[in-house]
Amino acid sequence: MPLLLDTGVVYALADTDDAWYDRARALLRRQGEPLVIPVTIVPEITYLLRKRLRPETERLFVESIAAGELGVEMMTRNDWRRAVDLLETYPDIGFVDASVVAIAERLRLTTIATTDRRHFSTIKPSHAESFDLVP
């Protein structure tokens, strides 16, 4: 089963000074399944990598997608509808988090790699009691 990554974990993997860096690296070392990112985090992560780190880091991230090291999951029409429902139910989460949840639900994934415990821990997915948040 693929591991769905949120922005914070992807960013932490690139920034050795990030508080989550060691935990994110350890998680990936243990992970034998494919890594998947929602298409909706791509603009967010590229912006952060360029702004906070450097353009080279942004390019390396895009290269990892082009090389197939990270799979990119697109949004379906039903995912967009579900994101709207989630935004209505959980107004504090924001669209990117809602899209991560919608994709996780569609793929029937119960684990999300995220640094955002505050938002994801409050969401009750449609297919499980809760999400397992790692690392």
N, CA, C and O atoms as a GROMACS GRO file, in nm:
protein
  540
    1MET      N    1   0.085  -0.118   0.000
    1MET     CA    2   0.000   0.000   0.000
    1MET      C    3   0.089   0.124   0.000
    1MET      O    4   0.183   0.132   0.080
    2PRO      N    5   0.063   0.221  -0.087
    2PRO     CA    6   0.148   0.339  -0.092
    2PRO      C    7   0.138   0.424   0.034
    2PRO      O    8   0.040   0.418   0.108
    3LEU      N    9   0.241   0.503   0.057
    3LEU     CA   10   0.241   0.597   0.168
    3LEU      C   11   0.214   0.735   0.111
    3LEU      O   12   0.286   0.782   0.023
    4LEU      N   13   0.110   0.798   0.161
    4LEU     CA   14   0.070   0.932   0.117
    4LEU      C   15   0.143   1.036   0.201
    4LEU      O   16   0.134   1.035   0.324
    5LEU      N   17   0.216   1.125   0.134
    5LEU     CA   18   0.296   1.227   0.202
    5LEU      C   19   0.229   1.363   0.193
    5LEU      O   20   0.177   1.402   0.088
    6ASP      N   21   0.231   1.435   0.304
    6ASP     CA   22   0.182   1.572   0.309
    6ASP      C   23   0.302   1.667   0.297
    6ASP      O   24   0.417   1.624   0.305
    7THR      N   25   0.274   1.793   0.278
    7THR     CA   26   0.378   1.894   0.255
    7THR      C   27   0.486   1.894   0.362
    7THR      O   28   0.605   1.896   0.330
    8GLY      N   29   0.448   1.892   0.488
    8GLY     CA   30   0.545   1.904   0.597
    8GLY      C   31   0.652   1.798   0.595
    8GLY      O   32   0.769   1.827   0.621
    9VAL      N   33   0.615   1.675   0.566
    9VAL     CA   34   0.712   1.566   0.562
    9VAL      C   35   0.805   1.582   0.442
    9VAL      O   36   0.926   1.561   0.454
   10VAL      N   37   0.750   1.617   0.328
   10VAL     CA   38   0.833   1.637   0.209
   10VAL      C   39   0.934   1.750   0.235
   10VAL      O   40   1.052   1.737   0.202
   11TYR      N   41   0.886   1.858   0.292
   11TYR     CA   42   0.976   1.969   0.323
   11TYR      C   43   1.084   1.925   0.423
   11TYR      O   44   1.201   1.956   0.404
   12ALA      N   45   1.044   1.855   0.527
   12ALA     CA   46   1.139   1.810   0.629
   12ALA      C   47   1.250   1.724   0.570
   12ALA      O   48   1.364   1.730   0.615
   13LEU      N   49   1.217   1.645   0.470
   13LEU     CA   50   1.318   1.560   0.406
   13LEU      C   51   1.426   1.641   0.336
   13LEU      O   52   1.538   1.594   0.318
   14ALA      N   53   1.392   1.762   0.296
   14ALA     CA   54   1.486   1.847   0.223
   14ALA      C   55   1.565   1.942   0.314
   14ALA      O   56   1.671   1.991   0.275
   15ASP      N   57   1.515   1.968   0.432
   15ASP     CA   58   1.575   2.069   0.520
   15ASP      C   59   1.634   2.001   0.643
   15ASP      O   60   1.562   1.962   0.735
   16THR      N   61   1.766   1.989   0.644
   16THR     CA   62   1.833   1.920   0.755
   16THR      C   63   1.816   1.993   0.889
   16THR      O   64   1.838   1.934   0.994
   17ASP      N   65   1.777   2.119   0.885
   17ASP     CA   66   1.752   2.195   1.008
   17ASP      C   67   1.608   2.183   1.058
   17ASP      O   68   1.577   2.232   1.167
   18ASP      N   69   1.522   2.119   0.981
   18ASP     CA   70   1.382   2.105   1.020
   18ASP      C   71   1.370   2.012   1.140
   18ASP      O   72   1.441   1.911   1.148
   19ALA      N   73   1.282   2.045   1.234
   19ALA     CA   74   1.263   1.963   1.355
   19ALA      C   75   1.218   1.821   1.322
   19ALA      O   76   1.241   1.730   1.402
   20TRP      N   77   1.154   1.800   1.208
   20TRP     CA   78   1.104   1.669   1.170
   20TRP      C   79   1.201   1.592   1.079
   20TRP      O   80   1.169   1.480   1.039
   21TYR      N   81   1.316   1.648   1.047
   21TYR     CA   82   1.408   1.587   0.950
   21TYR      C   83   1.444   1.443   0.987
   21TYR      O   84   1.426   1.353   0.905
   22ASP      N   85   1.493   1.420   1.108
   22ASP     CA   86   1.536   1.285   1.147
   22ASP      C   87   1.422   1.185   1.144
   22ASP      O   88   1.439   1.073   1.096
   23ARG      N   89   1.305   1.225   1.193
   23ARG     CA   90   1.190   1.135   1.193
   23ARG      C   91   1.143   1.104   1.051
   23ARG      O   92   1.107   0.990   1.020
   24ALA      N   93   1.145   1.205   0.966
   24ALA     CA   94   1.103   1.184   0.826
   24ALA      C   95   1.201   1.090   0.755
   24ALA      O   96   1.158   1.000   0.683
   25ARG      N   97   1.329   1.109   0.774
   25ARG     CA   98   1.430   1.022   0.713
   25ARG      C   99   1.415   0.878   0.764
   25ARG      O  100   1.420   0.784   0.685
   26ALA      N  101   1.397   0.861   0.894
   26ALA     CA  102   1.380   0.727   0.951
   26ALA      C  103   1.258   0.659   0.893
   26ALA      O  104   1.261   0.540   0.863
   27LEU      N  105   1.150   0.734   0.876
   27LEU     CA  106   1.029   0.679   0.817
   27LEU      C  107   1.056   0.627   0.676
   27LEU      O  108   1.015   0.516   0.641
   28LEU      N  109   1.124   0.706   0.596
   28LEU     CA  110   1.152   0.664   0.458
   28LEU      C  111   1.246   0.545   0.452
   28LEU      O  112   1.233   0.461   0.362
   29ARG      N  113   1.338   0.535   0.544
   29ARG     CA  114   1.429   0.419   0.546
   29ARG      C  115   1.351   0.290   0.573
   29ARG      O  116   1.388   0.184   0.522
   30ARG      N  117   1.245   0.300   0.652
   30ARG     CA  118   1.162   0.182   0.685
   30ARG      C  119   1.060   0.152   0.576
   30ARG      O  120   1.009   0.040   0.568
   31GLN      N  121   1.030   0.249   0.494
   31GLN     CA  122   0.920   0.239   0.398
   31GLN      C  123   0.962   0.158   0.277
   31GLN      O  124   1.058   0.192   0.208
   32GLY      N  125   0.889   0.052   0.251
   32GLY     CA  126   0.917  -0.029   0.132
   32GLY      C  127   0.814  -0.008   0.022
   32GLY      O  128   0.832  -0.056  -0.090
   33GLU      N  129   0.709   0.063   0.054
   33GLU     CA  130   0.601   0.085  -0.042
   33GLU      C  131   0.625   0.214  -0.121
   33GLU      O  132   0.707   0.297  -0.082
   34PRO      N  133   0.554   0.229  -0.232
   34PRO     CA  134   0.568   0.352  -0.311
   34PRO      C  135   0.528   0.476  -0.232
   34PRO      O  136   0.440   0.472  -0.145
   35LEU      N  137   0.593   0.586  -0.263
   35LEU     CA  138   0.563   0.715  -0.201
   35LEU      C  139   0.476   0.795  -0.298
   35LEU      O  140   0.507   0.807  -0.416
   36VAL      N  141   0.367   0.850  -0.245
   36VAL     CA  142   0.272   0.923  -0.328
   36VAL      C  143   0.245   1.058  -0.265
   36VAL      O  144   0.230   1.070  -0.143
   37ILE      N  145   0.241   1.161  -0.350
   37ILE     CA  146   0.203   1.295  -0.304
   37ILE      C  147   0.081   1.341  -0.381
   37ILE      O  148   0.069   1.313  -0.500
   38PRO      N  149  -0.010   1.410  -0.315
   38PRO     CA  150  -0.122   1.469  -0.387
   38PRO      C  151  -0.071   1.581  -0.478
   38PRO      O  152   0.019   1.656  -0.440
   39VAL      N  153  -0.128   1.592  -0.595
   39VAL     CA  154  -0.088   1.698  -0.688
   39VAL      C  155  -0.102   1.835  -0.623
   39VAL      O  156  -0.029   1.928  -0.658
   40THR      N  157  -0.193   1.848  -0.529
   40THR     CA  158  -0.221   1.977  -0.466
   40THR      C  159  -0.109   2.027  -0.377
   40THR      O  160  -0.104   2.146  -0.346
   41ILE      N  161  -0.017   1.939  -0.334
   41ILE     CA  162   0.093   1.988  -0.250
   41ILE      C  163   0.211   2.035  -0.335
   41ILE      O  164   0.301   2.101  -0.283
   42VAL      N  165   0.212   2.003  -0.463
   42VAL     CA  166   0.328   2.037  -0.547
   42VAL      C  167   0.355   2.188  -0.549
   42VAL      O  168   0.470   2.227  -0.526
   43PRO      N  169   0.257   2.274  -0.577
   43PRO     CA  170   0.287   2.417  -0.574
   43PRO      C  171   0.333   2.466  -0.437
   43PRO      O  172   0.422   2.550  -0.427
   44GLU      N  173   0.272   2.412  -0.332
   44GLU     CA  174   0.307   2.453  -0.197
   44GLU      C  175   0.451   2.414  -0.163
   44GLU      O  176   0.527   2.496  -0.111
   45ILE      N  177   0.488   2.290  -0.193
   45ILE     CA  178   0.622   2.244  -0.158
   45ILE      C  179   0.728   2.310  -0.245
   45ILE      O  180   0.836   2.342  -0.196
   46THR      N  181   0.701   2.330  -0.374
   46THR     CA  182   0.802   2.395  -0.458
   46THR      C  183   0.825   2.538  -0.413
   46THR      O  184   0.939   2.586  -0.412
   47TYR      N  185   0.720   2.607  -0.375
   47TYR     CA  186   0.734   2.743  -0.323
   47TYR      C  187   0.821   2.744  -0.197
   47TYR      O  188   0.914   2.824  -0.186
   48LEU      N  189   0.790   2.655  -0.102
   48LEU     CA  190   0.866   2.651   0.024
   48LEU      C  191   1.013   2.614   0.002
   48LEU      O  192   1.102   2.672   0.063
   49LEU      N  193   1.036   2.517  -0.086
   49LEU     CA  194   1.175   2.476  -0.111
   49LEU      C  195   1.256   2.590  -0.173
   49LEU      O  196   1.370   2.613  -0.134
   50ARG      N  197   1.196   2.660  -0.268
   50ARG     CA  198   1.265   2.772  -0.333
   50ARG      C  199   1.285   2.888  -0.236
   50ARG      O  200   1.394   2.945  -0.227
   51LYS      N  201   1.180   2.923  -0.163
   51LYS     CA  202   1.182   3.040  -0.076
   51LYS      C  203   1.269   3.019   0.048
   51LYS      O  204   1.350   3.105   0.083
   52ARG      N  205   1.253   2.904   0.114
   52ARG     CA  206   1.323   2.881   0.241
   52ARG      C  207   1.461   2.818   0.223
   52ARG      O  208   1.550   2.840   0.305
   53LEU      N  209   1.479   2.742   0.118
   53LEU     CA  210   1.608   2.677   0.095
   53LEU      C  211   1.676   2.742  -0.025
   53LEU      O  212   1.738   2.848  -0.011
   54ARG      N  213   1.663   2.680  -0.143
   54ARG     CA  214   1.723   2.742  -0.261
   54ARG      C  215   1.663   2.682  -0.388
   54ARG      O  216   1.604   2.574  -0.383
   55PRO      N  217   1.677   2.749  -0.500
   55PRO     CA  218   1.620   2.698  -0.626
   55PRO      C  219   1.668   2.557  -0.661
   55PRO      O  220   1.592   2.479  -0.718
   56GLU      N  221   1.792   2.525  -0.628
   56GLU     CA  222   1.846   2.391  -0.656
   56GLU      C  223   1.763   2.283  -0.585
   56GLU      O  224   1.740   2.176  -0.642
   57THR      N  225   1.720   2.310  -0.464
   57THR     CA  226   1.640   2.214  -0.387
   57THR      C  227   1.505   2.194  -0.454
   57THR      O  228   1.455   2.082  -0.462
   58GLU      N  229   1.446   2.301  -0.501
   58GLU     CA  230   1.320   2.291  -0.575
   58GLU      C  231   1.338   2.203  -0.698
   58GLU      O  232   1.256   2.116  -0.725
   59ARG      N  233   1.446   2.227  -0.773
   59ARG     CA  234   1.472   2.149  -0.894
   59ARG      C  235   1.490   2.001  -0.862
   59ARG      O  236   1.439   1.916  -0.935
   60LEU      N  237   1.561   1.970  -0.755
   60LEU     CA  238   1.581   1.830  -0.716
   60LEU      C  239   1.448   1.761  -0.682
   60LEU      O  240   1.427   1.645  -0.714
   61PHE      N  241   1.360   1.836  -0.618
   61PHE     CA  242   1.227   1.782  -0.587
   61PHE      C  243   1.152   1.749  -0.716
   61PHE      O  244   1.094   1.641  -0.730
   62VAL      N  245   1.152   1.842  -0.810
   62VAL     CA  246   1.083   1.820  -0.937
   62VAL      C  247   1.147   1.703  -1.012
   62VAL      O  248   1.077   1.624  -1.075
   63GLU      N  249   1.279   1.692  -1.006
   63GLU     CA  250   1.348   1.578  -1.068
   63GLU      C  251   1.303   1.446  -1.007
   63GLU      O  252   1.288   1.347  -1.079
   64SER      N  253   1.282   1.444  -0.876
   64SER     CA  254   1.239   1.320  -0.811
   64SER      C  255   1.101   1.276  -0.860
   64SER      O  256   1.072   1.157  -0.868
   65ILE      N  257   1.017   1.373  -0.892
   65ILE     CA  258   0.887   1.339  -0.950
   65ILE      C  259   0.906   1.287  -1.092
   65ILE      O  260   0.849   1.185  -1.130
   66ALA      N  261   0.987   1.359  -1.171
   66ALA     CA  262   1.010   1.320  -1.310
   66ALA      C  263   1.074   1.181  -1.319
   66ALA      O  264   1.047   1.107  -1.414
   67ALA      N  265   1.157   1.146  -1.221
   67ALA     CA  266   1.224   1.016  -1.220
   67ALA      C  267   1.134   0.904  -1.166
   67ALA      O  268   1.172   0.787  -1.171
   68GLY      N  269   1.017   0.939  -1.116
   68GLY     CA  270   0.926   0.838  -1.063
   68GLY      C  271   0.955   0.798  -0.919
   68GLY      O  272   0.898   0.701  -0.869
   69GLU      N  273   1.043   0.872  -0.852
   69GLU     CA  274   1.070   0.841  -0.712
   69GLU      C  275   0.951   0.876  -0.624
   69GLU      O  276   0.928   0.812  -0.521
   70LEU      N  277   0.875   0.976  -0.665
   70LEU     CA  278   0.751   1.014  -0.599
   70LEU      C  279   0.638   1.003  -0.701
   70LEU      O  280   0.647   1.060  -0.810
   71GLY      N  281   0.535   0.931  -0.665
   71GLY     CA  282   0.417   0.928  -0.750
   71GLY      C  283   0.330   1.049  -0.718
   71GLY      O  284   0.325   1.094  -0.604
   72VAL      N  285   0.262   1.100  -0.817
   72VAL     CA  286   0.173   1.214  -0.798
   72VAL      C  287   0.030   1.168  -0.824
   72VAL      O  288  -0.002   1.118  -0.932
   73GLU      N  289  -0.053   1.184  -0.724
   73GLU     CA  290  -0.193   1.144  -0.734
   73GLU      C  291  -0.277   1.265  -0.772
   73GLU      O  292  -0.278   1.365  -0.701
   74MET      N  293  -0.348   1.254  -0.882
   74MET     CA  294  -0.434   1.363  -0.929
   74MET      C  295  -0.565   1.363  -0.852
   74MET      O  296  -0.601   1.264  -0.788
   75MET      N  297  -0.635   1.474  -0.860
   75MET     CA  298  -0.767   1.487  -0.798
   75MET      C  299  -0.874   1.446  -0.900
   75MET      O  300  -0.869   1.486  -1.016
   76THR      N  301  -0.969   1.367  -0.854
   76THR     CA  302  -1.085   1.335  -0.938
   76THR      C  303  -1.197   1.434  -0.906
   76THR      O  304  -1.188   1.510  -0.809
   77ARG      N  305  -1.300   1.433  -0.987
   77ARG     CA  306  -1.414   1.520  -0.960
   77ARG      C  307  -1.474   1.491  -0.822
   77ARG      O  308  -1.513   1.583  -0.750
   78ASN      N  309  -1.482   1.363  -0.786
   78ASN     CA  310  -1.534   1.327  -0.654
   78ASN      C  311  -1.442   1.375  -0.541
   78ASN      O  312  -1.488   1.410  -0.433
   79ASP      N  313  -1.311   1.375  -0.567
   79ASP     CA  314  -1.217   1.428  -0.467
   79ASP      C  315  -1.244   1.576  -0.443
   79ASP      O  316  -1.243   1.622  -0.329
   80TRP      N  317  -1.270   1.651  -0.550
   80TRP     CA  318  -1.300   1.794  -0.536
   80TRP      C  319  -1.427   1.813  -0.454
   80TRP      O  320  -1.434   1.900  -0.368
   81ARG      N  321  -1.527   1.730  -0.483
   81ARG     CA  322  -1.653   1.740  -0.406
   81ARG      C  323  -1.630   1.706  -0.259
   81ARG      O  324  -1.683   1.773  -0.170
   82ARG      N  325  -1.551   1.602  -0.237
   82ARG     CA  326  -1.523   1.562  -0.098
   82ARG      C  327  -1.444   1.671  -0.027
   82ARG      O  328  -1.468   1.697   0.092
   83ALA      N  329  -1.351   1.735  -0.096
   83ALA     CA  330  -1.275   1.845  -0.036
   83ALA      C  331  -1.368   1.957   0.008
   83ALA      O  332  -1.349   2.016   0.114
   84VAL      N  333  -1.468   1.988  -0.074
   84VAL     CA  334  -1.566   2.091  -0.037
   84VAL      C  335  -1.639   2.048   0.090
   84VAL      O  336  -1.654   2.128   0.183
   85ASP      N  337  -1.684   1.923   0.096
   85ASP     CA  338  -1.751   1.872   0.216
   85ASP      C  339  -1.660   1.885   0.339
   85ASP      O  340  -1.705   1.928   0.446
   86LEU      N  341  -1.535   1.848   0.323
   86LEU     CA  342  -1.440   1.856   0.436
   86LEU      C  343  -1.418   1.999   0.481
   86LEU      O  344  -1.406   2.026   0.600
   87LEU      N  345  -1.411   2.092   0.386
   87LEU     CA  346  -1.393   2.233   0.421
   87LEU      C  347  -1.514   2.287   0.496
   87LEU      O  348  -1.500   2.373   0.583
   88GLU      N  349  -1.631   2.237   0.463
   88GLU     CA  350  -1.751   2.278   0.536
   88GLU      C  351  -1.753   2.219   0.676
   88GLU      O  352  -1.791   2.286   0.772
   89THR      N  353  -1.713   2.093   0.688
   89THR     CA  354  -1.716   2.024   0.816
   89THR      C  355  -1.602   2.067   0.908
   89THR      O  356  -1.620   2.080   1.029
   90TYR      N  357  -1.485   2.089   0.850
   90TYR     CA  358  -1.365   2.126   0.926
   90TYR      C  359  -1.308   2.256   0.868
   90TYR      O  360  -1.208   2.252   0.795
   91PRO      N  361  -1.367   2.369   0.897
   91PRO     CA  362  -1.326   2.495   0.834
   91PRO      C  363  -1.182   2.538   0.863
   91PRO      O  364  -1.130   2.625   0.793
   92ASP      N  365  -1.119   2.482   0.963
   92ASP     CA  366  -0.982   2.521   0.996
   92ASP      C  367  -0.874   2.448   0.916
   92ASP      O  368  -0.757   2.485   0.922
   93ILE      N  369  -0.912   2.344   0.840
   93ILE     CA  370  -0.807   2.262   0.778
   93ILE      C  371  -0.748   2.320   0.651
   93ILE      O  372  -0.630   2.297   0.625
   94GLY      N  373  -0.821   2.393   0.573
   94GLY     CA  374  -0.769   2.446   0.447
   94GLY      C  375  -0.777   2.345   0.334
   94GLY      O  376  -0.790   2.224   0.356
   95PHE      N  377  -0.770   2.397   0.212
   95PHE     CA  378  -0.791   2.312   0.095
   95PHE      C  379  -0.686   2.204   0.078
   95PHE      O  380  -0.721   2.090   0.045
   96VAL      N  381  -0.558   2.234   0.098
   96VAL     CA  382  -0.455   2.133   0.074
   96VAL      C  383  -0.478   2.014   0.166
   96VAL      O  384  -0.472   1.899   0.121
   97ASP      N  385  -0.503   2.038   0.294
   97ASP     CA  386  -0.530   1.926   0.385
   97ASP      C  387  -0.656   1.851   0.344
   97ASP      O  388  -0.660   1.728   0.350
   98ALA      N  389  -0.759   1.923   0.303
   98ALA     CA  390  -0.883   1.858   0.258
   98ALA      C  391  -0.855   1.769   0.137
   98ALA      O  392  -0.912   1.660   0.126
   99SER      N  393  -0.770   1.814   0.048
   99SER     CA  394  -0.739   1.732  -0.070
   99SER      C  395  -0.661   1.607  -0.032
   99SER      O  396  -0.682   1.501  -0.091
  100VAL      N  397  -0.571   1.619   0.064
  100VAL     CA  398  -0.496   1.502   0.112
  100VAL      C  399  -0.594   1.399   0.168
  100VAL      O  400  -0.582   1.280   0.139
  101VAL      N  401  -0.689   1.444   0.248
  101VAL     CA  402  -0.788   1.354   0.307
  101VAL      C  403  -0.874   1.290   0.198
  101VAL      O  404  -0.898   1.169   0.201
  102ALA      N  405  -0.921   1.369   0.104
  102ALA     CA  406  -1.007   1.316  -0.004
  102ALA      C  407  -0.934   1.208  -0.082
  102ALA      O  408  -0.993   1.104  -0.114
  103ILE      N  409  -0.808   1.231  -0.112
  103ILE     CA  410  -0.730   1.131  -0.186
  103ILE      C  411  -0.707   1.007  -0.100
  103ILE      O  412  -0.719   0.895  -0.149
  104ALA      N  413  -0.674   1.027   0.026
  104ALA     CA  414  -0.654   0.913   0.117
  104ALA      C  415  -0.780   0.829   0.125
  104ALA      O  416  -0.774   0.706   0.123
  105GLU      N  417  -0.895   0.894   0.134
  105GLU     CA  418  -1.021   0.821   0.141
  105GLU      C  419  -1.046   0.742   0.013
  105GLU      O  420  -1.083   0.624   0.017
  106ARG      N  421  -1.026   0.806  -0.101
  106ARG     CA  422  -1.049   0.737  -0.228
  106ARG      C  423  -0.958   0.615  -0.243
  106ARG      O  424  -1.001   0.510  -0.290
  107LEU      N  425  -0.832   0.630  -0.204
  107LEU     CA  426  -0.737   0.520  -0.215
  107LEU      C  427  -0.747   0.422  -0.098
  107LEU      O  428  -0.678   0.320  -0.094
  108ARG      N  429  -0.836   0.455  -0.002
  108ARG     CA  430  -0.859   0.373   0.117
  108ARG      C  431  -0.731   0.357   0.200
  108ARG      O  432  -0.703   0.250   0.254
  109LEU      N  433  -0.655   0.466   0.207
  109LEU     CA  434  -0.533   0.468   0.287
  109LEU      C  435  -0.567   0.518   0.427
  109LEU      O  436  -0.643   0.613   0.443
  110THR      N  437  -0.510   0.454   0.526
  110THR     CA  438  -0.536   0.496   0.664
  110THR      C  439  -0.414   0.563   0.726
  110THR      O  440  -0.423   0.618   0.836
  111THR      N  441  -0.301   0.560   0.657
  111THR     CA  442  -0.179   0.623   0.708
  111THR      C  443  -0.144   0.744   0.622
  111THR      O  444  -0.144   0.736   0.499
  112ILE      N  445  -0.115   0.855   0.688
  112ILE     CA  446  -0.069   0.976   0.620
  112ILE      C  447   0.061   1.020   0.687
  112ILE      O  448   0.069   1.031   0.809
  113ALA      N  449   0.162   1.044   0.606
  113ALA     CA  450   0.289   1.097   0.657
  113ALA      C  451   0.275   1.248   0.660
  113ALA      O  452   0.270   1.314   0.556
  114THR      N  453   0.270   1.303   0.780
  114THR     CA  454   0.246   1.446   0.797
  114THR      C  455   0.310   1.496   0.926
  114THR      O  456   0.327   1.422   1.022
  115THR      N  457   0.343   1.623   0.926
  115THR     CA  458   0.388   1.688   1.048
  115THR      C  459   0.272   1.764   1.113
  115THR      O  460   0.286   1.820   1.222
  116ASP      N  461   0.158   1.766   1.046
  116ASP     CA  462   0.042   1.845   1.089
  116ASP      C  463  -0.054   1.761   1.174
  116ASP      O  464  -0.155   1.712   1.125
  117ARG      N  465  -0.020   1.745   1.300
  117ARG     CA  466  -0.106   1.668   1.390
  117ARG      C  467  -0.232   1.746   1.426
  117ARG      O  468  -0.338   1.688   1.446
  118ARG      N  469  -0.220   1.877   1.434
  118ARG     CA  470  -0.332   1.961   1.477
  118ARG      C  471  -0.453   1.943   1.386
  118ARG      O  472  -0.565   1.927   1.435
  119HIS      N  473  -0.434   1.946   1.257
  119HIS     CA  474  -0.547   1.936   1.166
  119HIS      C  475  -0.589   1.792   1.139
  119HIS      O  476  -0.707   1.758   1.151
  120PHE      N  477  -0.493   1.707   1.102
  120PHE     CA  478  -0.530   1.572   1.061
  120PHE      C  479  -0.584   1.487   1.175
  120PHE      O  480  -0.661   1.394   1.151
  121SER      N  481  -0.547   1.516   1.297
  121SER     CA  482  -0.597   1.436   1.410
  121SER      C  483  -0.744   1.465   1.440
  121SER      O  484  -0.810   1.386   1.508
  122THR      N  485  -0.796   1.576   1.391
  122THR     CA  486  -0.937   1.609   1.417
  122THR      C  487  -1.033   1.551   1.314
  122THR      O  488  -1.154   1.550   1.335
  123ILE      N  489  -0.980   1.503   1.203
  123ILE     CA  490  -1.064   1.457   1.092
  123ILE      C  491  -1.100   1.311   1.108
  123ILE      O  492  -1.013   1.227   1.132
  124LYS      N  493  -1.228   1.281   1.093
  124LYS     CA  494  -1.274   1.142   1.092
  124LYS      C  495  -1.293   1.102   0.946
  124LYS      O  496  -1.387   1.147   0.880
  125PRO      N  497  -1.204   1.016   0.895
  125PRO     CA  498  -1.218   0.974   0.756
  125PRO      C  499  -1.343   0.890   0.735
  125PRO      O  500  -1.396   0.829   0.828
  126SER      N  501  -1.388   0.888   0.612
  126SER     CA  502  -1.512   0.815   0.580
  126SER      C  503  -1.493   0.663   0.581
  126SER      O  504  -1.591   0.589   0.587
  127HIS      N  505  -1.370   0.617   0.576
  127HIS     CA  506  -1.343   0.474   0.563
  127HIS      C  507  -1.274   0.411   0.684
  127HIS      O  508  -1.241   0.293   0.682
  128ALA      N  509  -1.251   0.491   0.788
  128ALA     CA  510  -1.181   0.439   0.907
  128ALA      C  511  -1.218   0.525   1.028
  128ALA      O  512  -1.276   0.632   1.013
  129GLU      N  513  -1.184   0.476   1.145
  129GLU     CA  514  -1.210   0.554   1.266
  129GLU      C  515  -1.125   0.680   1.272
  129GLU      O  516  -1.172   0.786   1.314
  130SER      N  517  -0.999   0.668   1.229
  130SER     CA  518  -0.908   0.781   1.229
  130SER      C  519  -0.792   0.749   1.136
  130SER      O  520  -0.780   0.637   1.086
  131PHE      N  521  -0.708   0.848   1.113
  131PHE     CA  522  -0.586   0.828   1.036
  131PHE      C  523  -0.473   0.794   1.130
  131PHE      O  524  -0.468   0.842   1.244
  132ASP      N  525  -0.382   0.710   1.083
  132ASP     CA  526  -0.256   0.683   1.152
  132ASP      C  527  -0.158   0.787   1.098
  132ASP      O  528  -0.123   0.784   0.980
  133LEU      N  529  -0.115   0.878   1.182
  133LEU     CA  530  -0.027   0.986   1.141
  133LEU      C  531   0.117   0.951   1.174
  133LEU      O  532   0.150   0.926   1.290
  134VAL      N  533   0.202   0.949   1.074
  134VAL     CA  534   0.344   0.915   1.090
  134VAL      C  535   0.427   1.028   1.031
  134VAL      O  536   0.370   1.099   0.948
  135PRO      N  537   0.549   1.052   1.062
  135PRO     CA  538   0.628   0.974   1.156
  135PRO      C  539   0.592   1.007   1.300
  135PRO      O  540   0.649   0.950   1.393
   0.00000   0.00000   0.00000
